[in-house]
Amino acid sequence: MKSVNKTDNRTRRRNRIRSKISGTLERPRLAVFKSNRYISAQLINDETGTTLATATSKSAVGKMPKDRAEEVGRLVAEQAKAKKVTLAVFDRGGYIYTGAVKAVAEGARKGGLTF
């Protein structure tokens, strides 16, 4: 019997979510990725396979991880506004919508993105 671990479960959740959502030029996908140390977010147009905006917590200022995650969301929203994008589809990447993932979404909303 094959053992199931956290990574496999997250991959299954991620694939299930990605089968239901897709980004376009008018409404790109806001994809979130968490590593053990950093968090990053991208606005992706899935029709052409291009990234419209990106930000990572390597360059974000803040002491607490949630503060840095909110800053990442705000930075992506600023880049999106510069490209005249105001709508997005949020892709939590298989992660639970709490903590840093929620902070990215709130930061993007504060920055002017709607989803």
N, C-alpha and C positions, 0 to 999 in steps of 0.2 A: 504494500500500500504506500502510495506516495504521500509524503508529509506536506502540509500546506503551511506556508509562513506568511509573514506580514507583507513582504515584497510581492509575492504572487497574488495575494488578495488585492493589494493596491493596483497592480497591473490589470487584474480583471475588472475592478471598478473603473479604472481609467478608460479601458477599451469600451466598456458599456456606455460610459458618459460620452465618449468621442463618437460613438455610432449615432448618437442622437443630436449632437450639435455640430455646427460648421460655421466658419467665419467667412464673410464676404468683404468686399471693399467698403461698402456702406456700413456694415456691422461686423467688424473683425472679432476674432476670438481672443479673449484675454486669458492666456494660459499661465498658470502658476506652477513653479517647480521649487521644491524644498530639498536642500541637501542638509547634511548634519550641521553645517556652519552658516550657510547663506540661504537667501530666498531670492528668486528671480521671477520676473513677469514679462510677457511678450504679448504684443498685439499682432495676430497672425491672420493674413488673408489666405484661406485654404483653397480658394479657387485657383490662385496663381502660385501658391506655395511661398509667398514672400512675407517677411517680417516687417511690419510698419513701425513699431517702436519697441524698445526694450529697456529694462532697468534691472539692476541687481543691488543687493544690500552691501556689496563690497564698497560701493561709493556712497551709500546712504549714511547719514549722521544720526546718532541716537544711541542711548545707552542700553535700552531694553530691546529685546528682539521684536516685540510687537511695534515699538516705535520705528524701528528700521523697516519693518514690513509695511507699515502705513506710508512711510516715506517712499518706498518702492512704488506703491500704488499711485501716489501723487506724481512721481516723476514720469511714469508711463502715461498718466492722464495729460500732463503738460505736453509731452511729445505728440500725443494724439490730437490735442487741440491745435498744435502747430500744423498738423496735416489735415485739419478740418474734419476730424472724426469725433462725433459726440456719442454715438451708440456703440455698444459692444455686447458680446455674449461671454459670460463668465465661465471659464473652464477650471474647475478646482483640481483637476489632474488626479482624481482618485483620493485626494486627501479629505479629511473631515472638515466641514465648514466651521472651524473654530480657531481661536488663537491667531497665528500668523497669517493663515489663509484669509480669515475674516478681516484682519487688519489691512491686507492688501486691497480687498474689495472696498472697504470703507475709505481708504486713502484715495482710491480711484474715483469713488463717488464724490468725495470732497474736492478732487481736482477737476471735476466737471464731466466725467463719463457717466452715462446712463445705461443700466442693465438691470 
